[in-house]
Amino acid sequence: ISCWNPLQSLLSSMKQACEILTRDPEGGAARIPFETFSFLYSYLASIDGEISKTETKAFLLRIKEQADKHCGMVLIRHF
């Protein structure tokens, strides 16, 4: 029996978004600007309804710390 995990589903969606929106070449790091990532993640988390605003803010803070080390870009490996 498998339990549906809203966070894993959201992260899978974010991985796909990074792969679609990146300007990196095929097979690259699939980087996107933190602002874009944050906007999409916040939007998807809010319509999901299973992830609290507190959890969303904490997650994005961790991602921003990683992105700041990479010129403001989020890499898939950051999440």
C-alpha positions in Angstrom: 0.0 0.0 0.0 1.3 3.4 -1.0 0.4 6.6 0.8 0.0 9.7 -1.4 2.5 12.4 -0.2 1.5 15.9 -1.2 5.1 17.2 -0.7 6.6 14.6 -3.0 3.9 15.2 -5.6 4.7 19.0 -5.5 8.4 18.4 -5.7 7.9 16.2 -8.7 5.9 19.0 -10.3 8.7 21.5 -9.4 11.3 19.2 -11.0 9.3 19.1 -14.2 8.9 22.9 -14.1 12.6 23.4 -13.7 13.3 21.1 -16.7 10.8 23.0 -18.8 11.7 26.6 -17.8 15.5 26.3 -17.7 17.8 27.9 -20.2 20.4 25.2 -19.5 21.1 22.8 -22.3 19.4 19.4 -22.4 20.9 17.3 -19.6 22.2 20.3 -17.7 21.5 21.4 -14.1 18.0 22.7 -15.0 18.5 25.9 -13.1 15.8 28.5 -12.8 15.8 31.8 -10.9 14.7 31.6 -7.2 12.0 34.2 -7.8 10.4 31.9 -10.5 10.8 28.8 -8.3 9.3 30.6 -5.3 6.3 31.9 -7.2 5.5 28.5 -8.7 6.1 26.6 -5.5 4.0 29.0 -3.4 1.1 28.9 -6.0 1.1 25.1 -6.3 1.4 24.6 -2.5 -1.6 27.0 -1.9 -3.9 25.2 -4.4 -2.8 21.8 -3.0 -4.1 22.7 0.4 -2.2 20.0 2.2 1.0 22.0 2.8 0.8 24.8 5.4 2.0 28.4 4.8 4.6 27.8 7.6 5.9 24.7 5.8 6.0 26.6 2.5 8.0 29.5 4.0 10.4 27.2 5.8 11.1 25.2 2.6 11.6 28.3 0.5 14.0 29.8 3.0 16.1 26.6 2.8 16.0 26.8 -1.0 16.9 30.5 -1.0 20.0 29.8 1.1 21.1 27.3 -1.5 20.2 29.5 -4.5 22.1 32.4 -3.0 25.3 30.2 -3.3 24.5 29.8 -7.0 23.9 33.4 -8.2 20.2 33.2 -7.2 19.5 30.1 -9.2 17.7 27.0 -7.9 19.0 23.6 -9.0 17.0 20.5 -8.9 19.5 18.9 -6.4 18.6 21.7 -3.9 15.3 20.0 -3.3 
